Amino acid sequence: MKPPYFINILSKASLFLLALLLVMCKNRDTDSATNKTDSTVLVKPIAQDSISEVPEIEEGDEGSEGSYYPENIVIGKSLPANTTTGFPGLKFGDKVYYDSENSDENTTVFYLQNPEKVKLSKSYNARADYFIRASDLEEYQTKFSLAAFTALQPGVKKLILDNDYNNGNDYSPTQNEERSRTVVAYGDYDADGIKDVAIILDNNEKQISRLLIACTNKATKQPYLAFAENYNDKIRINSYNVGSRVFMNSPTLVAAPIDGLILNGEDVKLAIMYNKKLQKYKSYFQEAMEE
């Protein structure tokens, strides 16, 4: 006996509703999984106590010139320890890792350990003239190996390296010990009460010289280039003190109002001194001038 027609209709409707319910449940599970995946991508954990974000580097590049923290070398005689900050101190030749992003021309920010390897390395800072790039160390040691140059302050040595090229010519400190005694002189060349230094650099190929006078900034205590001049001869220098007798475009010798330099070449002798009224350096031939 066949079931009534309306029972068949109900059975088919029930099957259709059951199928629809299964499809809806499946879609809801899929949406839930999708939302879960999206939330995992969008919500990233934030590392605590991180120093800074650094770019990925190739293995073996740590501390190299291409590194985010290139190696620098201490050229000051020493950087004393500080128990307050926990700084252990550094001596000449020690290696540090330079933070170029946070350093400036006066202050170097550095790490004792490479932050690319040790993420929580502590940073310190010191005067910029106490450091050079590791790649420059060999050149530095060669150029300043003689006694006359080893006595120069680190900042003066750095200033020399920054000003050893001019007008198409390279200059460098002499490597001849006898000549080295005639190319460095000290005096208060700007009359500010602080001792300054003058240095002659040579170009041996062309047999010419370059004079640099380094004075000191009273605020920062760091040297700056106060005067530079090139000469078409190998030059020697020595200092004279205020009150010394020199020619100043005069027919007779007069008392120098300020410390200065005597510059000797093959065919010339000059006195170089700072004119406080004009606020610039002047050169005077050391010979009597007609009235």
ABEGO torsion letter per residue (X at the ends): XBBBAAAAAAAAAAAAAAAAAAAAAAAAAAAAAAAAAAAAAABBBBBBGBABBBBBBBBGABGBAABABBBBBBABABBBBBAAAGBAEBBBGBBBBBBAAABBAABBBBBABBAAABAABBBBBBBAAABBBAAAAAAAAAAAABAAAAABBAAAAAAAAAAABBGGBBBBBBABAAAAAAABBBEBAAGAGBBBBBBBBBBAAAGBBBBBBBBBBAAAGBBBBABBBBBABBBBBBBBBBGBBBBBGBABBBBBABBBBBBBBAABBBBBBBBAAAGBBBBBBBBBBBX
